[in-house]
C-alpha cells in the first residue's frame, strides 16, 4: 500500500477543536458510537472504509484528508 495521507481533524464538540493526525491513528481515535465521521464530505463508518476511500485514485496524491467529527446525537432541553 502506498503512503497514506495525514488527517486534518476538525471537531464540532470536545477538545482539541482542530488537529493533524497520522492516518494510522484513525483506527483508535475516530470511530466510536458517539461520533459521525465525514471524510472529504463522505460519511465514513469504519477504519476499513477510511482506508478504501484514501486509496482511491482521486485521493492518492493528497498530503491531507479533511475529517469532520460531529456528535451522533444532539441533546435538547
C-alpha positions as CSV (number, residue, x, y, z in Angstrom):
1,X,0.0,0.0,0.0
2,X,1.3,3.4,-0.8
3,X,1.9,6.1,1.8
4,X,-1.4,7.2,3.3
5,X,-2.2,10.9,3.8
6,X,-2.3,12.6,7.2
7,X,-5.7,13.6,8.6
8,X,-6.8,17.2,9.3
9,X,-9.4,16.6,12.0
10,X,-12.0,19.2,13.0
11,X,-14.3,18.5,15.9
12,X,-17.7,20.2,16.4
13,X,-17.5,19.2,20.0
14,X,-14.8,18.5,22.6
15,X,-11.1,19.3,22.5
16,X,-9.0,20.0,20.7
17,X,-11.2,21.6,18.1
18,X,-8.6,21.0,15.3
19,X,-5.6,18.8,15.0
20,X,-3.5,16.9,12.5
21,X,-3.1,13.1,13.0
22,X,-1.2,10.3,11.3
23,X,-3.5,8.2,9.2
24,X,-2.9,5.0,11.3
25,X,-4.2,6.8,14.5
26,X,-7.7,7.0,13.0
27,X,-8.4,3.4,13.9
28,X,-8.1,4.3,17.6
29,X,-9.4,7.9,17.7
30,X,-12.1,8.5,15.2
31,X,-14.6,5.7,15.2
32,X,-16.9,5.3,18.1
33,X,-20.7,5.2,18.7
34,X,-20.7,8.9,19.8
35,X,-19.4,10.4,16.5
36,X,-20.4,10.8,12.9
37,X,-17.3,10.9,10.8
38,X,-17.2,12.8,7.4
39,X,-14.0,12.3,5.4
40,X,-13.8,14.6,2.3
41,X,-17.6,15.1,2.7
42,X,-18.4,11.4,2.8
43,X,-19.8,9.6,5.8
44,X,-17.2,7.0,6.8
45,X,-18.3,4.4,9.3
46,X,-15.0,2.4,9.9
47,X,-11.3,2.4,9.6
48,X,-11.6,0.0,6.7
49,X,-13.9,2.4,4.9
50,X,-11.4,5.2,5.5
51,X,-8.6,3.1,4.0
52,X,-10.8,2.3,1.0
53,X,-11.5,6.0,0.5
54,X,-7.9,7.1,1.0
55,X,-6.6,4.7,-1.6
56,X,-9.0,5.9,-4.4
57,X,-7.2,7.5,-7.3
58,X,-8.6,10.9,-6.6
59,X,-7.1,11.0,-3.1
60,X,-3.8,9.0,-3.6
61,X,-1.6,12.1,-4.1
62,X,-3.2,14.2,-1.4
63,X,-1.0,15.2,1.6
64,X,-4.0,15.6,3.9
65,X,-7.6,14.4,4.0
66,X,-10.2,16.7,5.7
67,X,-12.1,14.9,8.5
68,X,-15.1,16.4,10.3
69,X,-16.4,14.9,13.6
70,X,-20.0,15.6,14.7
71,X,-21.8,14.2,17.7
72,X,-24.0,11.3,16.8
73,X,-26.9,12.8,18.8
74,X,-27.8,16.3,19.7
75,X,-29.2,16.9,23.2
76,X,-32.1,19.2,23.8
77,X,-33.7,20.9,26.7
